[in-house]
Structure formats: structure tokens, C-alpha cells
């Protein structure tokens, strides 16, 4: 019979045998730990009546932005320039709003040559006829998860640099993400991938979708690995016109701005529900356990992507 050492003994012998650098490589970092209480509180704060629906250019939108900046300011994340806010001009027929503001932070990785952008839009549609559209799912949910990931990677530096982007003006035509791509804080050739979150709380059927593996098949293996370990049902799809263009989510949120620039994306979201873009999109419609399960599933994928980026995502040629 072969002698079988206990796991603790084997680990101790391995620690002696390997030099320090090899030990670090042999023990990859764990996925981000999503603090369920803090993330839930962030969701409820962003979806509160006091935020007045977070419409671009409004007092409530500014209050939501202030929450994000305040939290980021208490981390070791770096801003681009003087602060975390990046302002952009708003043009078009609606002259009531002249300016939008993205919130952008950097977690510097050991490898700074390629960057992952993790994003969500923090704006919503505001108030209508006296009703506040709080947008708990759309998109306080994605914003809360991206903030949780940002705070984790602030104290657990990633392998590759990550930009955490909170976009403004998504509801009025992807304005924030388009401005980001038009004037990126790093050259577009260094942005390897975008992971975008929009509506990740209403898992009414315990289902979360990941779009992007059809146009960018190199993501499929990572997504399938995350699906196998997920506490919720992670499904791949909504990224082709097979069932009609309305079922293709590629152009329906901020990932489109990256896709249009040739940057690969994975988009996490849920299918439309009866409260989509209604005043009834409230926190009390969210199952907390499923929302946190979705957050942890997304964190797992971001971790897998970071750990294998250079082996997974091809380097785009410089045009």
C-alpha cells in the first residue's frame, strides 16, 4: 500500500521544497470575497428614494456618484488624474443635460501591460409623474457588485491591472461608456476585455446570463468553469441573432461601446421582468440570497479571467 500523507503534511513538505516565488504561483489567489451585508446595503442605498432615480444630470445622480467616490476614496485604488470623477460633454437634442460624470478607479496589477475593465452604469431614469424609478435591478445591482469587487481588489491586488468603471448616461444612449472609449484612461490596445454588469439582482428563476461567448469563443471555457461552480444557474447566450435581434443583448448595455471598438466583452444580466423600467423595480422584489449568489458567480469569473488572461484572450494587433 502506498503511504498517503495527510493534506497538511503534504502542504508543509511542499512549502519547504518550493522557493517563495514558486509557492505564490502554485497557490493562485482566491476569487473576491463578496461581503453579503455590505453589498446588500450598497444596493439598498443606491435604490433609495433619496437618490431620486439617479437620472443623469440630477441631484439624485450626484448623490449616487458621491457615494461611489466616498467609498473609493477610502481604498488604496488610484484615480486617473486629480480624482475618481471623469466628466464628459453631453450633446444632442436634449439640452437639459450638458454634462455626465463617470467614476473610474484603477487597481494596479503585477502585470500592467493589459487591463481588464469591470463596469456597470449607476444612472437610471429618474422620476416620472411623481413616481421615483429607483432601479434596484437596473442598475443599482450591477453598481453594488462592481463596487464590492473594487474594494476587494484594492487590498488583494490582481494579477493584471483592473479598471473599475461606473458609467453615467447609459439610459440615455450609452453616453458614459462611449465617452470612456473615445477618451480612454489607458490606450485601447491595452484593454484586453470588458466585463459589464447590468441587472444582476432579479434572479426570479435563479438564472443569470452571460453573453459574449459567441462573438468571443475564447471566453466559453472560463464561463463554463464558473457555471459549474456557481451557486446560481449561469447560462450562456443572448449574444446572437438566432432568435431575433431583440434577443441579442450585445447592443443593449455598455458592453456595446467596447465591442464596437473591437474589445472583447462578457456581459452579465438577467432577462427582462415585469418591473423593468417601471417604478416597481424596488429592493423588496430582490431575493437577497440569489443576488449575492450572482455576485459571487461574477467574482469567480473575473478571478478566472485575471488568472488566465494572457493564455485566454488574444492580443489585438495595433492598427
N, C-alpha and C positions, 0 to 999 in steps of 0.2 A: 504494500500500500504506500502510495506517495504521501509524504508528510505535507499536510496543508497548514500553512501558517495562518494565524488569525489576521484579519484586516489591519488591526493596529500594529502588530509586529511587522507585517509586510510594509506598511507605510513608514515605520521607523527605519527599517533597513533601506528603503528607497531614499529617504531623506539623507542618510549617511552616504549613499552611493552617488548621488547626483550633485553636481555643483549648483550654486544658488540660482543661476540664470536658467539652467535646465529644469530645476524644480518649478520655477514660475511658469515655464512653458508647458510642463507636464500637468500642471494644475490650473486649467483655464478658469478665469473669473466666472462667477455665477451670474445669472440674469438679475436685472434690477429687482430689488425687493420693493414691491408696491405696498406702502403703508395704507391699509384699507381705511382707517379712521381719517387720516389726513386727506387722502384723495377724495373720499366721500364729502368731507367738509368743504373742500375746494369746489366740488360740483355744486353743492347747495349754495355756496356764497356767490358763485358766478350766475346761478339761475335764480337769485333772489329778486324780489320786486324792486329793491333799491338800485339794481343795475338797469332797470327800465328797458330791458330788451336788447341792450348793447349795440344799438344801431350805430354805424359809422358816423362820426361827427357829432355825437350826442354826449350829454353829461354822463349817462349810464355807461356808454362805451369807454369814456375816460376813466370812470371808476373801476371798470374791469381791468383796464390797462394798468392802472395804479396798483391793483392787487398783484398782477403779474410782476411788475417792476419791483415792488417791495419784496416779494418772495425771492426773486432772483438776486436782489441786492444783498441778501443775507447768505449767499452761497459764494463759492470760490470761482464761479463761472465768469468768463470775461465778456465784456461788451465789445462791439466793434465801434471804435471811436469814443466819443465822450460819454455815451450812456447806452442803455439797452433799447431805447426807442429809436426807430428809424422812420422818419417822416417821408411821405411821398405825396405828390400832387394828384388830385382827383379832377379829371376833366370829363366833359360830356354834357348831355342835356340837363342833368340835374345839377343846377348851380348852387343848391343849398349847402352842399358839402364841397369844400375846396381842398381838404387835406385828410389823408388817412395816416395811421401810425402802426407799423409793425413793431413787434417786440422780439428781439433777436439776441441769443446768447451762445457762447462757444464753450464747449468742454474740450480742452486740448488733449489729444491722444498721444500715445508713444509714436505713432505713425501719422504725421501731419500732411503727407503727400496727397491723400484722398480723404474726402469728407462725406459723412452721411448727414443729410438734413432730415430731422424729425419735426413734423409740423402739424398744426391744427389752426383753424380760424377761430378767433374769440368773439367776433361780432355776430349779431343776429339781426332780426328785422325790426326791433324797437316796439313801438306801441301803435295800435290802430283802433280808432273809435273808442278810446278809453280803456282798451284791453292791453295788458302787458304781455308780450310774447317772450317768455323767459328762456325758451330754447334750452331746456335742460339736456336733451339729447343732442340738439343741433345748436351750438356745438360746445356747450359747457362741458360735455362729457369728454370729447377729444382734448380740449384745452387742459382739463384737470389731469388727464393721463400724461400728456406731454410735460406738464409741469412736474409731475411726480418723477418721470424719467430724468428730467433735467436736474432735479435735486439729488437724485441718486448718483448720476454720473459726475456731479460736482465733487463728490467725496470718494468716488470709485472711478478714476479716470479710465476711459475706454481705450481699446487698442488703437482705434482710428479716431481722429477728431470728429466731433459731432456738433452740428449747429442745431439749436432748438429754436424754431421759428413759430411765432404766434402771429398769424396773419389777420389783418383788418380788411374789411370790404369784400370778403368772399361773397356775401349775399347780394352785392351789387355788381357782380361780374368778375370775380376772382382778382380784384384790383390789387390787393396786398401781395399776393404771390406773383402776379405779373410784374409788379414793381420790383420785387426781390430778384426775380430772374433777369430783369432788364438792367439792374444795377446791383449785382451780387456782391456780398462782402468778401468773397473769395472768387477767383476765376471759375467760370462754369466748368472748365475742363477738370477741375479738382473735385467737383461734386459728383461722387460716384453713384449716389442713389438718393431718392426721396422716399421717406416713409410718412404717409399722410393719414391723419385720423380725423374722421368726420362722422358723427353719430355712432358712438360705440357703447351706448348705455342701454338702449331698449332691446335687449335680447329676449323678446317676448316668447320666442320658441327656443331659447338658449342657443341661438345661432349667430355667429359673427362671420362676415365675409371678408376675404382678402382678394382684391383684384390686382392684376398686374402680371401674373404668371403666364398668361397667353402672349402678350406682346414681348415679355421678357422671360423666356422659359428658364433661364438660369436661376430664377427665384424659386422654382417649383419644389426642388428637393428641400430647401430650408423651410418653406411653408408647410410641406407635408410632415417634416420632423416636428415643427411646432404644433401642428394639428394632432399628432399622435400623443403629445404630452399635455395638451390643453385641457383646462378644467371646464371649458365650454366647447361647443361644436364649431370648429373652424372649417369653413367651406371655401373652396376656391371657385372663382367665377365672376360674372358681371364685368367682363373685360373684352368681349367680342360682340359683334352684331348678329350672332347666330339666332337669337330670339328677338331681334329687332333692335334698332339703335337706342330705344328708350331703356333697354335692359343693359346697355353698356355704360358703366359708370366712369369711364376714363375721363370724360369731359365734364363731369358733374361736381367736381370739387377741385381744390388747389393742386392736386397732382397733375392736372392738365397743363398747367404752366410749365412744369418740369418736363413732362412728356413732349410738349411742343418744342422744347429746346434740346430734345434728344437725350434727356436724363432719365434713366430707368426709375420706375416707381413701384411701390406696393401701397395700396390704399385699403385701409381697414374701415368697415362700416356695416350698418345693418340695413335691411330692406325697409322701404317706407312703411310707416304705420299710421293709424288714423289721426295721430296728433302731429304729424309732420307739418311744419309751418302753420300751426294753429296755436292759439293762446293756451291750449290744454297740454302743451309739451312741458310738463311740470315734473319736478323731482319725485312727487308721490306716485308717478307712473313707472318709476325705475325700480327694478329688483336689485338691491344693493349687492347681493352675492354674485349675481350674474355680471353686473357691471365690473366688479373687482376681478372676476374671472376673466373677462375680456381684457382688462388692463394687464393682467399677468400673462396672458397669451401674447399680447403685443410686445410686452417686455422681453419675453422669451425669444420672439423673432428678432427683435433689434439686437439682442445679445448674439444670436447665431450669425446674423449678418455682419456684425462687428468682428466677430472672431474669424470669419472666413471670407472677408470682403475681397481681398486680392485674388483668392482662388475661385470666387464665385462670380463677381461682376467684372466683365471685360473692361479694359481701359479703352475709353473712346479716343479715336485719333484726333489730333489738333487740326482744326480746319484752317 
